[in-house]
Amino acid sequence: MTTNSPLAAEITPDPRLEKRTRRRFSAAEKQRLLTEAGALAHGEQGAWLRRNGLYAAQLSDWRKQHAEHGLEGLQSQAPGRKAADARDRQIASLQRENHRLSRRAEVAEQLVELQKKVFQLVEKAQQEHRS
């Protein structure tokens, strides 16, 4: 194979395509898009969605958020789990400590029981030795 063949040519990727980012919509933009979608005649929504690069699921999610929480529901939200409330973290910490201390108390009770049995065996052995 020669180095002039098309297979040996190095492919350089388009830097614009290397890092794709998710589109973010402001609350006002979501509101505008919902209003536009609501004004469309029957059968025009598919073409409108394609033109705007949207999915029908996005519109339905935005409608639901708007119906439940108003304009505040359309605000951008941080992705992922919500940060734990300080109270929730404290409760979880106290539950872990409670479990640890309960286990420690259980072990201590078992040790006391073991000591009682050992003491009884020692007393019995001493009584047998005396008689």
Residue, then its C-alpha position, 0 to 999 in steps of 0.5 A: m500500500t502506498t502512502n498516497s492512497p486515500l486510506a492513509a490520509e489523516i482525518t481531521p475532525d471538525p472542532r465544532l463537532e468535537k464538543r457538543t453541548r446541550r441546548r439551554f432555554s431561558a424561562a422566557e424562551k420556553q414561554r414564547l415557544l409554548t405560546e407559538a406551539g399553542a397557536l399552531a393549527h392541527g398538523e403543523q406542530g411536527a414541522w414546527l418542532r423540526r424547524n426549531g430543533l425540539y422534541a414533542a416531549q420537551l413541550s409536554d414537560w414544559r407545559k406540565q411544569h408551567a401548569e404546576h408551578g407557573l413561570e417559576g417551573l420553567q426556570s432552568q434547573a441544575p442537573g442531577r440530584k438535589a443537594a441534601d438539606a442540612r437537616d437531612r444530612q444531620i438526620a442521616s449522620l445521627q442514624r449512622e451514629n445510632h446504629r453504631l452505638s446500638r451495635r456497640a451496646e449489643v457487643a457490650e451486653q454479649l461480653v457481660e453475658l460471657q463474663k457471667k458464664v466464665f465467673q459461674l464456671v470458675e465458681k463451679a470449678q472452685q467448689e469442686h476443688r474444695s469438696 
